[in-house]
Amino acid sequence: MAERGKVSRDWEPETMAILAGRDSNQGGLAPILWATTAFAYDSVGQGYSLATEPAPERFYSRYGNPTVNAFEATIAELEGAEASRAFASGMGAMSAVVMGFCSTGDHIVAQQQQYGGTQLLLQTVCPRFGIDVTFVDGTRPGAFAEAIRPGKTMLVIAETPANPYLDLVDLDEVGALVGPMTVVDSTFATPLGQQPIAHGVDLVLHSATKAIAGHNDATIGVVSGSEELMTWLWNFAVLHGANASPFDALNAHRGVRTLGVRLAKQSDSAQRLAEFLEGHGSVCRVAYPGLESHPQHHLAQRQMSSMGGLLTFDLAGGSKAGERFVESTSVAILASTLGGPETLITHPASTTHVGLTEVEQAATGIGPGTIRVSCGLEDSGDIVADFEGALAVAG
């Protein structure tokens, strides 16, 4: 039996999501907001100790903050990690990993199917600092291993499920790579959907802005891994400055506590919507790991405990049909985020991946009629009916 107030990793993830990160709550049921930039200390000696201690909880909020630390502790428990570090956004987390661990002359292997912001960071910023990047097809077995340059490759970066077409990467294969540190962006899956560290992956990253916070009221990122790697990353993060706000950490921590019920509802709606779209004549392709038609359905069943609330489809009518569709829904809202309580739709070619060329978009599976959907918490019947009406308008 677990001691009251202590988290047990024998608990199911949904239980840990509710009970983790309460050490600094002082008996309060809700997360406490420490809205301060700094804390007083009693002596020069105490100040010195705090200034040289990794992630001190009460010194200066760029170094650490009780509200942020409580959120970090919760994510670490959910990921089965020794520690976590929160950042001002998902891209703040990714840029800290890339720039914090890589130096001039280093090499990165990354998959070509990934969030457009990550791809632009790797292909436009890294070359300026003399960091070479090789992009591979993350769905092809052996692709990452073949691209590794012994003694040069510092990071292997994967994203699974990948934005926007939900391509999957075999986590066991990534975790078995020898040499470079392995990083998995697990934003679409959430910590309740998969745990990359259990597969041998070194670092797992989330844009916690999305499903983890879950209410479209926090902008925050988080990285989890070993204590050693997190201490190294913390030392860079203090200089990097993209630290998480206590306000965002509070909202994200509150959101984590309902992640289990939200993810279950959103996954059920996504499955129902995907099955409807797959049988519709105006739709030429549907990508959802829960569909048997998904080329990596069996891999999803093996490494994911939830198929998630995201799906993507292509309209046969192309760009014009896509525009008519996203402008004709009444339940679904046109917005470039995901994971919240509202059903959201976006046109990746003109939003999330607009910085890529048409060739680069095509390499990630994005076409002119591609639509990404983040299922919300509305009645699933209302969502399907809304899409049916918008498809009739789109033609």
C-alpha positions as CSV (number, residue, x, y, z in Angstrom):
1,M,0.0,0.0,0.0
2,A,1.3,3.4,-1.0
3,E,1.9,6.0,1.8
4,R,-0.7,8.7,1.8
5,G,0.6,11.7,-0.1
6,K,3.2,9.7,-2.0
7,V,2.8,8.7,-5.6
8,S,3.1,5.0,-6.4
9,R,4.2,3.9,-9.8
10,D,2.0,0.8,-9.3
11,W,-1.0,3.1,-9.9
12,E,-2.6,3.4,-13.3
13,P,-1.5,6.5,-15.2
14,E,-5.0,8.1,-14.8
15,T,-4.6,7.9,-11.0
16,M,-1.1,9.3,-11.1
17,A,-2.2,12.2,-13.3
18,I,-4.6,13.3,-10.5
19,L,-2.4,12.7,-7.4
20,A,1.1,13.5,-8.6
21,G,2.8,16.9,-8.0
22,R,1.2,17.7,-4.7
23,D,4.3,18.0,-2.4
24,S,4.3,21.8,-2.4
25,N,0.5,22.1,-2.2
26,Q,0.5,22.6,1.6
27,G,-2.6,20.5,1.9
28,G,-4.5,22.4,-0.8
29,L,-6.5,20.3,-3.3
30,A,-5.9,22.6,-6.3
31,P,-2.4,23.5,-7.6
32,I,-1.0,26.6,-5.9
33,L,0.1,29.6,-7.9
34,W,3.4,31.1,-6.8
35,A,3.2,34.3,-8.8
36,T,6.6,35.7,-7.9
37,T,9.8,36.3,-9.8
38,A,12.0,35.7,-6.8
39,F,12.2,34.5,-3.2
40,A,14.0,36.1,-0.2
41,Y,16.7,34.1,1.5
42,D,18.2,34.5,5.0
43,S,21.9,34.8,4.3
44,V,24.7,35.1,1.8
45,G,25.5,31.5,2.3
46,Q,21.9,30.4,1.6
47,G,21.8,32.6,-1.5
48,Y,25.1,31.0,-2.7
49,S,23.7,27.5,-2.1
50,L,20.5,28.3,-4.0
51,A,22.3,30.0,-6.9
52,T,24.5,26.9,-7.5
53,E,21.8,24.2,-7.0
54,P,20.2,22.7,-10.1
55,A,16.5,23.8,-10.3
56,P,16.2,25.4,-6.9
57,E,12.5,25.7,-6.0
58,R,12.7,29.1,-4.2
59,F,15.4,31.4,-5.6
60,Y,14.6,33.1,-8.9
61,S,11.8,31.8,-11.1
62,R,14.0,31.4,-14.2
63,Y,15.9,28.9,-12.1
64,G,12.8,27.2,-10.6
65,N,9.4,27.9,-9.1
66,P,7.2,25.7,-6.9
67,T,4.2,25.9,-9.3
68,V,6.4,25.0,-12.3
69,N,8.2,22.3,-10.3
70,A,5.0,20.7,-9.3
71,F,3.9,20.4,-12.9
72,E,7.3,19.0,-13.8
73,A,7.1,16.4,-11.1
74,T,3.7,15.3,-12.4
75,I,4.9,14.8,-15.9
76,A,8.0,12.9,-14.7
77,E,5.8,10.5,-12.9
78,L,3.5,10.0,-15.9
79,E,6.5,9.4,-18.2
80,G,8.3,7.1,-15.8
81,A,11.2,9.6,-15.9
82,E,13.6,10.7,-13.2
83,A,13.0,14.3,-13.9
84,S,11.3,16.8,-16.2
85,R,12.0,20.4,-17.2
86,A,9.2,22.8,-18.4
87,F,9.7,25.5,-21.0
88,A,7.7,28.5,-22.4
89,S,6.4,26.4,-25.3
90,G,6.8,23.2,-27.2
91,M,9.2,24.9,-29.5
92,G,11.0,26.3,-26.5
93,A,11.5,22.8,-25.3
94,M,12.6,21.5,-28.7
95,S,15.1,24.4,-29.3
96,A,16.5,23.9,-25.8
97,V,17.2,20.2,-26.6
98,V,18.7,20.9,-30.0
99,M,20.9,23.9,-28.9
100,G,21.6,22.6,-25.4
101,F,23.0,19.2,-26.5
102,C,24.5,20.0,-29.9
103,S,27.6,22.1,-30.9
104,T,29.3,23.1,-34.1
105,G,30.3,20.0,-36.0
106,D,27.6,17.8,-34.6
107,H,25.0,15.9,-36.6
108,I,21.3,15.2,-36.1
109,V,19.1,12.6,-37.6
110,A,15.4,13.5,-37.8
111,Q,12.4,12.2,-39.5
112,Q,10.9,14.1,-42.4
113,Q,7.3,13.6,-41.1
114,Q,7.1,16.1,-38.3
115,Y,5.7,19.4,-37.1
116,G,6.6,22.2,-39.5
117,G,8.1,24.4,-36.7
118,T,10.5,21.6,-35.8
119,Q,11.5,21.0,-39.4
120,L,12.2,24.7,-39.9
121,L,14.3,24.8,-36.7
122,L,16.4,21.9,-38.0
123,Q,16.8,23.0,-41.6
124,T,17.2,26.8,-41.2
125,V,18.6,27.5,-37.7
126,C,20.9,24.5,-37.2
127,P,23.0,25.2,-40.4
128,R,23.8,28.7,-39.1
129,F,25.5,27.1,-36.1
130,G,27.3,24.4,-38.1
131,I,25.0,21.6,-37.1
132,D,24.3,19.2,-39.9
133,V,20.9,17.5,-40.2
134,T,19.8,14.4,-42.1
135,F,16.1,13.8,-42.7
136,V,14.8,10.2,-43.1
137,D,11.6,8.4,-43.5
138,G,10.8,7.6,-39.9
139,T,8.3,4.9,-40.9
140,R,10.9,2.8,-42.8
141,P,12.6,0.2,-40.5
142,G,16.3,0.9,-40.1
143,A,16.2,4.4,-41.5
144,F,17.5,6.1,-38.4
145,A,20.3,3.6,-37.8
146,E,21.5,3.9,-41.4
147,A,21.8,7.7,-41.1
148,I,23.8,7.7,-37.9
149,R,27.4,8.9,-38.2
150,P,29.5,7.3,-35.5
151,G,31.2,9.9,-33.3
152,K,29.2,12.8,-35.0
153,T,25.5,12.1,-34.5
154,M,24.5,13.7,-31.3
155,L,20.7,13.4,-31.5
156,V,18.1,11.3,-33.2
157,I,14.7,13.1,-33.2
158,A,11.5,11.3,-33.9
159,E,7.8,12.4,-33.6
160,T,5.1,9.8,-33.2
161,P,2.3,10.0,-34.1
162,A,3.6,12.7,-36.5
163,N,2.0,15.9,-37.4
164,P,-0.2,16.0,-39.4
165,Y,-0.7,12.5,-41.0
166,L,-0.2,10.4,-37.8
167,D,2.7,8.4,-39.2
168,L,4.2,6.2,-36.5
169,V,7.8,5.5,-35.5
170,D,8.7,2.1,-33.9
171,L,9.6,3.2,-30.4
172,D,11.5,-0.1,-29.7
173,E,13.7,0.6,-32.7
174,V,14.4,4.1,-31.6
175,G,15.1,3.0,-28.1
176,A,17.6,0.4,-29.2
177,L,19.8,2.8,-31.2
178,V,23.4,3.0,-29.9
179,G,25.4,6.2,-29.8
180,P,23.4,9.3,-30.1
181,M,20.7,10.5,-27.6
182,T,17.2,9.7,-28.7
183,V,14.4,12.2,-28.5
184,V,10.7,11.5,-29.2
185,D,8.1,14.3,-29.5
186,S,5.0,12.5,-28.1
187,T,2.7,15.5,-28.1
188,F,-0.1,13.8,-30.1
189,A,-0.1,10.7,-27.9
190,T,0.2,12.4,-24.5
191,P,1.8,10.6,-21.5
192,L,-1.4,8.5,-21.1
193,G,-1.2,7.3,-24.7
194,Q,2.4,6.0,-24.8
195,Q,5.6,6.1,-22.7
196,P,8.7,6.3,-24.9
197,I,11.1,6.0,-22.0
198,A,9.8,2.5,-21.3
199,H,11.0,1.6,-24.8
200,G,14.5,2.8,-24.1
201,V,14.2,6.4,-25.4
202,D,16.4,9.0,-23.7
203,L,14.2,12.1,-23.8
204,V,10.5,12.6,-24.4
205,L,9.1,16.0,-25.3
206,H,5.6,17.5,-25.4
207,S,4.0,20.7,-26.5
208,A,2.0,20.6,-23.3
209,T,0.0,23.6,-24.7
210,K,-2.0,20.9,-26.5
211,A,-3.8,17.9,-24.8
212,I,-1.8,17.9,-21.6
213,A,-3.1,21.4,-20.6
214,G,-6.1,20.7,-22.6
215,H,-8.1,24.0,-22.3
216,N,-6.4,26.4,-24.7
217,D,-5.3,28.6,-21.8
218,A,-1.6,27.7,-21.4
219,T,1.5,27.9,-23.6
220,I,4.1,25.5,-22.3
221,G,6.5,22.7,-23.2
222,V,8.1,19.9,-21.2
223,V,11.0,17.5,-21.6
224,S,11.5,14.4,-19.5
225,G,14.5,12.0,-19.0
226,S,17.2,11.0,-16.6
227,E,18.3,13.3,-13.8
228,E,21.7,13.7,-15.4
229,L,20.3,14.8,-18.8
230,M,17.8,17.1,-17.1
231,T,20.5,18.8,-15.0
232,W,22.5,19.4,-18.2
233,L,19.4,20.8,-19.9
234,W,18.6,22.9,-16.9
235,N,22.0,24.5,-17.0
236,F,21.4,25.5,-20.6
237,A,17.8,26.5,-20.0
238,V,18.8,29.1,-17.4
239,L,20.8,30.9,-20.0
240,H,18.4,30.1,-22.9
241,G,15.7,31.8,-20.9
242,A,12.6,30.1,-22.3
243,N,11.4,29.1,-18.9
244,A,7.8,28.3,-18.2
245,S,5.5,30.9,-16.6
246,P,4.0,29.9,-13.2
247,F,0.6,30.9,-14.6
248,D,0.9,28.5,-17.6
249,A,2.3,25.8,-15.3
250,L,-0.7,26.1,-13.0
251,N,-3.2,25.8,-15.9
252,A,-1.3,22.9,-17.4
253,H,-1.1,21.1,-14.0
254,R,-4.8,21.5,-13.5
255,G,-5.4,20.2,-17.1
256,V,-3.3,17.1,-16.4
257,R,-5.8,16.0,-13.8
258,T,-8.6,15.6,-16.3
259,L,-6.4,14.2,-19.1
260,G,-7.6,10.7,-18.6
261,V,-11.4,11.4,-19.1
262,R,-10.7,13.9,-21.9
263,L,-8.5,11.5,-23.8
264,A,-11.0,8.7,-23.6
265,K,-13.8,10.8,-24.9
266,Q,-11.8,12.4,-27.7
267,S,-10.4,9.0,-28.8
268,D,-13.9,7.6,-29.0
269,S,-15.1,10.5,-31.1
270,A,-12.1,10.4,-33.3
271,Q,-12.7,6.6,-34.0
272,R,-16.4,7.3,-34.9
273,L,-15.5,10.3,-37.1
274,A,-12.7,8.4,-38.9
275,E,-15.0,5.5,-39.7
276,F,-17.7,7.9,-41.0
277,L,-15.1,9.8,-43.2
278,E,-13.6,6.5,-44.5
279,G,-17.0,5.6,-46.0
280,H,-17.7,9.1,-47.5
281,G,-17.4,9.5,-51.3
282,S,-15.8,13.0,-51.1
283,V,-12.9,11.8,-48.9
284,C,-10.1,10.0,-50.7
285,R,-7.9,9.2,-47.6
286,V,-8.3,9.0,-43.9
287,A,-5.4,8.6,-41.4
288,Y,-6.2,7.5,-37.9
289,P,-4.2,4.8,-36.0
290,G,-7.4,3.2,-34.8
291,L,-8.5,2.3,-38.3
292,E,-7.5,-1.1,-39.6
293,S,-6.7,0.7,-42.9
294,H,-3.9,2.7,-41.2
295,P,-0.6,1.2,-42.6
296,Q,0.8,1.0,-39.1
297,H,-2.3,-0.1,-37.2
298,H,-0.6,-3.1,-35.7
299,L,2.3,-1.0,-34.5
300,A,-0.2,1.4,-32.9
301,Q,-1.9,-1.4,-31.1
302,R,1.5,-2.6,-29.8
303,Q,2.9,0.7,-28.5
304,M,-0.1,3.0,-27.8
305,S,-2.6,2.5,-25.1
306,S,-4.9,5.1,-26.7
307,M,-5.3,6.1,-30.3
308,G,-5.8,9.7,-29.4
309,G,-8.2,12.4,-30.6
310,L,-6.4,13.5,-33.7
311,L,-7.1,12.4,-37.3
312,T,-6.4,13.7,-40.8
313,F,-8.2,13.3,-44.1
314,D,-7.9,14.4,-47.7
315,L,-10.7,15.8,-49.8
316,A,-10.9,14.6,-53.4
317,G,-11.8,18.1,-54.5
318,G,-8.4,19.5,-53.5
319,S,-7.7,23.0,-52.1
320,K,-11.0,24.6,-53.1
321,A,-13.0,21.8,-51.5
322,G,-10.8,22.1,-48.4
323,E,-11.4,25.8,-48.1
324,R,-15.2,25.3,-48.5
325,F,-15.2,22.6,-45.9
326,V,-13.3,24.4,-43.1
327,E,-15.5,27.5,-43.7
328,S,-18.8,25.5,-43.5
329,T,-18.7,23.8,-40.2
330,S,-20.7,25.0,-37.2
331,V,-19.6,22.7,-34.4
332,A,-15.9,22.4,-35.4
333,I,-13.8,25.6,-35.1
334,L,-11.1,26.7,-37.6
335,A,-8.0,27.1,-35.4
336,S,-4.3,26.1,-35.5
337,T,-4.0,24.1,-32.3
338,L,-5.3,20.8,-30.9
339,G,-6.1,18.9,-27.8
340,G,-8.7,21.3,-26.2
341,P,-12.3,20.8,-25.4
342,E,-13.5,22.2,-28.7
343,T,-13.3,20.2,-32.0
344,L,-10.8,22.1,-34.1
345,I,-10.0,21.8,-37.8
346,T,-7.1,23.2,-39.7
347,H,-5.7,23.3,-43.2
348,P,-2.0,22.3,-42.7
349,A,-0.8,23.6,-46.1
350,S,-1.8,27.1,-45.2
351,T,-1.2,27.1,-41.5
352,T,1.0,24.6,-39.5
353,H,3.3,23.8,-42.4
354,V,3.0,27.0,-44.5
355,G,6.7,27.6,-44.1
356,L,7.5,24.5,-46.1
357,T,7.7,24.3,-49.9
358,E,5.1,22.2,-51.8
359,V,7.7,19.5,-52.3
360,E,8.5,19.5,-48.5
361,Q,4.8,19.4,-47.7
362,A,4.3,16.5,-50.0
363,A,7.2,14.7,-48.3
364,T,5.3,14.8,-45.0
365,G,2.1,13.6,-46.7
366,I,0.4,17.0,-46.9
367,G,-1.8,17.7,-50.0
368,P,-3.9,20.8,-51.0
369,G,-7.0,19.1,-49.7
370,T,-5.6,17.8,-46.4
371,I,-7.6,18.6,-43.2
372,R,-6.4,17.9,-39.7
373,V,-9.0,17.4,-37.0
374,S,-8.7,17.5,-33.2
375,C,-11.8,16.0,-31.7
376,G,-13.2,17.8,-28.7
377,L,-15.6,16.9,-26.0
378,E,-18.9,17.6,-27.8
379,D,-21.4,14.8,-28.5
380,S,-19.8,12.6,-31.1
381,G,-23.1,12.5,-33.1
382,D,-23.1,16.3,-33.4
383,I,-19.5,16.2,-34.6
384,V,-20.3,13.6,-37.3
385,A,-23.5,15.5,-38.4
386,D,-21.5,18.7,-38.6
387,F,-18.9,17.1,-40.9
388,E,-21.6,15.5,-43.0
389,G,-23.1,18.9,-43.6
390,A,-19.8,20.6,-44.4
391,L,-18.8,17.8,-46.8
392,A,-22.1,18.4,-48.7
393,V,-21.1,22.1,-49.1
394,A,-17.5,21.2,-50.0
395,G,-18.5,19.0,-52.9
